[in-house]
């Protein structure tokens, strides 16, 4: 006879958006993480292992995410859901040292406006509860969907920087959302059609 699954470290209370609920990740989310992180878009735009395995998802849920909530590293990760007990729609995280937001959605959750709401919700939490004066965002060149989300969530575009992904040179787009308004050096967003 097995006992109840131990509770993993995570947020004690959900963050409520207009369309989403941001909660703790759990064991039941592993399959959805594997599905999302094996897509062509994930391979191209996320900094996840390739190929992405079930063991990678289990390590993420059981080790990496709880360690962040226990303060062992600076990233706090939330599950994105459409209801409190609904299936995993995606993941969003705040990285404390960079004061940066990062995110992804499962393919069947895309196109519903969930991510823009999730970003607004978690950034509002960072600005209000964590009192961050600004939150940064970046994405690899070609990730127009992520750029649309950042623009819709009120980020100010700052341009591009040279970076690396899996040891290869890449271009990243960067933006910031400041509680005090747009920074100097703001640029118009590129065409996102």
C-alpha positions as CSV (number, residue, x, y, z in Angstrom):
1,X,0.0,0.0,0.0
2,X,1.4,3.4,-0.9
3,X,0.7,6.6,0.9
4,X,-0.2,10.0,-0.5
5,X,2.2,11.6,-2.9
6,X,4.4,14.1,-1.0
7,X,3.6,17.7,-1.7
8,X,6.4,19.4,-3.7
9,X,7.7,22.8,-2.8
10,X,5.9,25.6,-4.7
11,X,3.7,28.6,-4.2
12,X,1.4,28.3,-1.2
13,X,-1.4,30.3,-2.9
14,X,-2.3,30.5,-6.6
15,X,-2.0,33.7,-8.5
16,X,-5.2,34.5,-10.3
17,X,-5.3,36.2,-13.7
18,X,-8.3,37.0,-15.9
19,X,-7.9,33.7,-17.9
20,X,-5.3,31.7,-15.9
21,X,-4.5,30.4,-12.5
22,X,-0.8,30.1,-11.6
23,X,-0.2,27.2,-9.3
24,X,2.5,24.7,-8.2
25,X,3.7,22.1,-10.6
26,X,3.0,18.5,-9.7
27,X,3.7,14.9,-10.7
28,X,0.6,14.9,-12.9
29,X,2.2,17.6,-15.1
30,X,5.1,15.5,-16.3
31,X,3.5,14.0,-19.4
32,X,2.3,17.5,-20.6
33,X,5.8,18.9,-20.0
34,X,7.3,16.1,-22.1
35,X,4.8,16.7,-24.9
36,X,5.5,20.5,-24.9
37,X,9.3,20.2,-24.7
38,X,9.5,17.8,-27.6
39,X,7.9,20.1,-30.2
40,X,9.8,21.7,-33.0
41,X,9.3,25.2,-31.4
42,X,10.7,24.0,-28.0
43,X,13.8,22.6,-29.7
44,X,14.3,25.8,-31.6
45,X,13.4,28.4,-28.9
46,X,13.9,26.9,-25.4
47,X,17.1,26.1,-23.6
48,X,16.0,22.6,-22.7
49,X,17.9,19.3,-23.3
50,X,17.6,17.8,-26.8
51,X,16.2,15.2,-27.1
52,X,13.9,16.0,-24.2
53,X,13.1,12.9,-22.1
54,X,10.7,11.9,-19.4
55,X,13.6,11.8,-17.0
56,X,14.2,15.5,-17.8
57,X,10.6,16.4,-17.0
58,X,10.7,14.4,-13.8
59,X,14.0,16.2,-12.7
60,X,12.4,19.6,-13.5
61,X,9.2,18.9,-11.5
62,X,10.8,16.9,-8.6
63,X,14.2,18.7,-8.2
64,X,14.7,22.0,-10.0
65,X,11.3,23.6,-9.4
66,X,11.1,22.7,-5.6
67,X,14.7,23.8,-5.1
68,X,13.8,27.3,-6.4
69,X,10.9,27.6,-4.1
70,X,13.1,26.5,-1.2
71,X,15.5,29.3,-2.1
72,X,18.3,27.0,-3.4
73,X,18.5,29.0,-6.6
74,X,16.8,32.1,-7.9
75,X,14.0,30.9,-10.2
76,X,10.4,30.5,-9.1
77,X,8.3,28.5,-11.5
78,X,4.5,28.4,-11.8
79,X,2.2,26.0,-13.6
80,X,-0.2,27.9,-15.9
81,X,-3.7,26.4,-15.8
82,X,-7.1,27.5,-17.0
83,X,-8.7,26.4,-13.7
84,X,-7.3,25.5,-10.3
85,X,-7.4,21.7,-11.0
86,X,-7.1,21.9,-14.8
87,X,-4.4,20.3,-16.9
88,X,-1.1,22.1,-17.4
89,X,-1.3,24.7,-20.1
90,X,2.2,25.9,-19.7
91,X,5.0,27.1,-17.4
92,X,6.1,30.6,-16.4
93,X,9.0,31.5,-14.2
94,X,10.6,34.5,-12.6
95,X,14.4,34.6,-12.3
96,X,15.4,36.8,-9.4
97,X,19.0,37.7,-10.3
98,X,18.2,38.9,-13.8
99,X,14.7,40.0,-12.8
100,X,13.5,38.1,-15.9
101,X,10.4,36.3,-16.9
102,X,10.5,33.2,-19.1
103,X,7.6,31.0,-20.3
104,X,6.2,28.4,-22.7
105,X,2.8,26.9,-23.6
106,X,1.7,23.4,-24.5
107,X,0.6,23.4,-28.2
108,X,-3.1,22.8,-27.4
109,X,-3.2,25.9,-25.1
110,X,-1.8,28.3,-27.7
111,X,-3.9,31.0,-29.4
112,X,-6.2,31.6,-26.5
113,X,-4.5,34.6,-24.9
114,X,-3.5,32.6,-21.9
115,X,0.2,33.5,-22.0
116,X,-0.4,37.3,-22.2
117,X,-2.6,37.0,-19.2
118,X,-0.1,34.8,-17.4
119,X,2.8,37.3,-18.1
120,X,0.6,40.2,-16.9
121,X,-0.3,38.3,-13.7
122,X,3.2,37.2,-12.8
123,X,4.8,40.6,-13.7
124,X,2.1,42.3,-11.6
125,X,3.1,40.0,-8.7
126,X,6.8,40.8,-9.3
127,X,6.1,44.6,-9.3
128,X,3.6,44.5,-6.4
129,X,4.6,41.8,-4.0
130,X,8.3,41.4,-4.8
131,X,8.7,45.2,-5.5
132,X,10.8,44.7,-8.5
133,X,11.3,48.0,-10.3
134,X,11.5,46.2,-13.6
135,X,11.1,42.8,-15.3
136,X,13.1,41.9,-18.3
137,X,12.2,39.4,-21.1
138,X,14.2,37.9,-24.1
139,X,13.6,35.4,-26.8
140,X,15.6,33.9,-29.6
141,X,15.2,35.5,-33.1
142,X,12.3,34.0,-34.9
143,X,10.1,33.5,-31.9
144,X,7.4,35.9,-33.0
145,X,4.8,34.3,-30.7
146,X,6.9,35.2,-27.6
147,X,7.5,38.7,-29.0
148,X,3.7,39.2,-29.4
149,X,3.1,38.2,-25.8
150,X,5.8,40.6,-24.5
151,X,4.4,43.5,-26.5
152,X,0.8,42.8,-25.5
153,X,1.9,42.5,-21.8
154,X,3.3,46.0,-21.9
155,X,7.0,45.4,-22.4
156,X,9.2,48.1,-24.1
157,X,11.4,46.8,-26.9
158,X,15.1,47.5,-26.5
159,X,16.5,45.7,-29.6
160,X,18.8,42.7,-30.1
161,X,21.9,41.2,-28.5
162,X,24.3,38.5,-29.5
163,X,24.0,35.3,-27.5
164,X,24.5,31.6,-27.7
165,X,22.2,28.6,-27.6
166,X,23.6,25.1,-27.1
167,X,27.1,26.6,-28.0
168,X,25.9,28.2,-31.2
169,X,25.8,32.0,-31.8
170,X,22.3,33.4,-32.0
171,X,20.4,36.7,-31.8
172,X,18.1,37.5,-29.0
173,X,15.4,40.2,-28.8
174,X,15.2,42.0,-25.5
175,X,12.5,44.1,-23.8
176,X,11.7,45.5,-20.3
177,X,8.7,46.4,-18.3
178,X,9.4,49.1,-15.8
179,X,7.0,50.2,-13.1
180,X,8.2,53.8,-13.7
181,X,7.4,53.7,-17.4
182,X,9.3,53.3,-20.7
183,X,13.1,53.6,-20.4
184,X,15.4,55.7,-22.5
185,X,16.6,53.9,-25.6
186,X,13.2,52.3,-26.3
187,X,12.8,51.2,-29.9
188,X,9.7,50.4,-31.9
189,X,8.7,46.7,-31.9
190,X,9.6,44.9,-35.2
191,X,6.8,43.8,-37.4
192,X,5.2,40.8,-35.8
193,X,2.9,39.7,-38.7
